[in-house]
Amino acid sequence: MRNWIKDPLAILAEGAERGIVVENGRIVELVGVGKEPAAPVDTVFDASRHAVLPGLVNTHHHFYQTLTRAHPDAINKELFPWLQALYPIWSRLTPEGFRLATRLALTELMMSGCTAASDHHYLFPDGLESAMDIQVEEATALGMRMTVTRGSMNLSVKDGGLPPDSVVQDEDTILADCERVLSRYHNASEGGLIRVALAPCAPFTVTKRLMTESVALAERFDCRLHTHLGETHDEDAYCLEHFGCRPVEYLEELGWLNDKVWLAHGIHFNDAEVDRLGKHRVGVSHCPTSNMVLASGQCRTKELEAAGVPVGLGVDGSASNDNSNLMEGVRHALMINRLTYGSGAVTHFDVLRWATEGSARCLGRDDIGAIAVGKQADLALYTLDELRFSGSGDPLAALVLCGAHQADRVMISGEWTIEDGMPVGIDVARLRVEHGAAAKRFLEAL
């Protein structure tokens, strides 16, 4: 079927003023000014009310945290105290609660215009050994493109780490399951819906052996690597005390500085470290909302990009963001980066690029992140009908500056997954009730 998405109000692509043609899950034609599709089409979607973007790509999240948003024990804290308050609660995570948390996070992301997501799951209390399988099942059912990151922690309180003993696993268990998940789910082919990455949580929650063995597995399976790095000054102090070096130097010692790695946050890098990361093309997931909520600092996005670092966007966990809306994160990225660099130095095109093309590069994908012939037909369409947009002159700028937060239509691999603002095949009201009940049980269990 050839579908013409016709005459958009605005579109983030050159030479597509009259829209695009989608066939077999790909973009096959851009239709320019005064032109018609080169060949007959089977269906036409009138996009004259819509501003059209490439589907947004989320590079960092913790789905399970949707169960503890705005938790009274954790609000108004910085990262380490925040973690110490929430780890005992998260240790009660069950497979049923995790499934609903995943379903809600994916649905919320998709409704914001997200077509591809990565979740960093590193918490494995007894009974949750099938966490990766649950996430694949939920993403597949929803039609979401996803990089499932098999996270890990093997240093707990007894080892001088932060997490309680009950949520960590031993090295051999972790590595065996990493290999299982890679063998079963990793699809590196063009257009593959599910890919797998390996993601030890952070330098202060895993051993050196786990970090280096993860590199070896990634090389065997041609997958990517992910971890938290450079989020707080506390992390710098920890690495200096325990390893005798700063986090980036420690990462290089472990073989983690290469173009298959992307890092979450990347705030506290000095000039030499920025240059080193750029030299090795290590990606950085900028998480502006979380960084502001926890007052962690401001990512050096412009310097990182100038050095050659792919910069993408992430919403981060829904307990450090209290939301899973990537379009909202785009606006926050504009605001905090203008505060850092000046009003003329960062534009709406910059932050939209980070959320699409830049994020796709972080995930190692060249088949998504842009509206171009040959790319996967992953699209987010927004109307400008709400009061917040009244009076706006530039539709694409208005999406960011006026605060768009919900897509009217979303397409993944040529299939509509959001229609009239609602996910296809998902009862949102029921999901809200079930997820809310799971969160309540989760907290009452304490």
Helices and strands as residue ranges (DSSP letters): E 2-6, E 10-11, E 19-23, E 26-31, E 43-46, E 50-54, E 56-58, G 63-68, H 79-90, H 95-111, E 114-121, H 131-142, E 145-152, G 157-159, G 165-167, H 171-185, E 194-200, H 208-221, E 224-229, H 233-243, H 247-253, E 261-265, H 271-279, E 283-286, H 288-293, H 301-307, E 311-313, H 326-341, H 348-353, I 354-358, H 359-362, E 379-383, G 387-389, H 395-401, E 409-412, E 415-419, E 422-423, H 428-444
